Amino acid sequence: MEKVPAIEAKNISKTFHISEDSHNTVKHRLFNLFNPPRAKKVEAIKNMDFAVYKGECIGLLGRNGCGKSTLVRLLAGVYPTDTGQINIHGTTLLMNLGVGMSHQLTARENIYVSASVLGLKIKEIDNIFDKIVDFAELREFIDTKIKYFSSGMVARLGFSIAVNAGADIMFLDEIFAVGDMKFQEKAVKVFESSWIEGKTVILVSHSMDVIKKYCSRTAFMKNGSLVFFGETEEAIDMYVKDNHE
């Protein structure tokens, strides 16, 4: 069976320019008026090429600060790339503690906006609205602005929208690390149901058990570089070794 690309990344990179402001007191600022803060370059993503195919569940491993979240945001269209291009074939939804949702809107409003972005019509959203709310366990907070939500509540809402509104490609960033045990069990059941069939998933997790159980291929990142992308067991070995160095 021929593999059909869901994501194609060609020669992509991302560098951030961060101001190093050591003038953190009034005294420092007064005595350094003519000595502006220096800019620091951080190469978050160094040149990389890869493809993810439709229906794959791909793991993404690496220590904190290696560039995993930046890469996910590039693929989801949150950040523009500095070089190269990313071709996405299908609708996408980024699940990273509410990235992509407006914290000035209520949970109800975010459901309608997010599902509309995925291509659903108002009547279709009406039909799945209660399912989304009940799965996220947020019935009593439905008309509360999500800026007042905990990170776990925002993640539950986003995951519920993804599950019920049906994005083709989902980026799940530590989704199994938020919420209580009951919600985590629900998330696991989703992965073990027929719902996941045909979906393309990029799964960022520090849980080796989760990666090993669901991912057919896994990428290992270090210092902004894609060191390895292939067999999950091999990627896990690299990640474990890197953590012990």
PyMOL commands that set and color helices and strands:
alter all, ss='L'
color gray80, all
select helices_A, chain A and resi 26-31+68-76+107-117+122-136+139-141+146-148+151-165+175-177+181-191+194-196+208-214+232-244
alter helices_A, ss='H'
color red, helices_A
select strands_A, chain A and resi 5-20+38-53+57-61+83-88+92-95+169-173+200-204+217-222+225-231
alter strands_A, ss='S'
color yellow, strands_A
deselect
rebuild
show_as cartoon
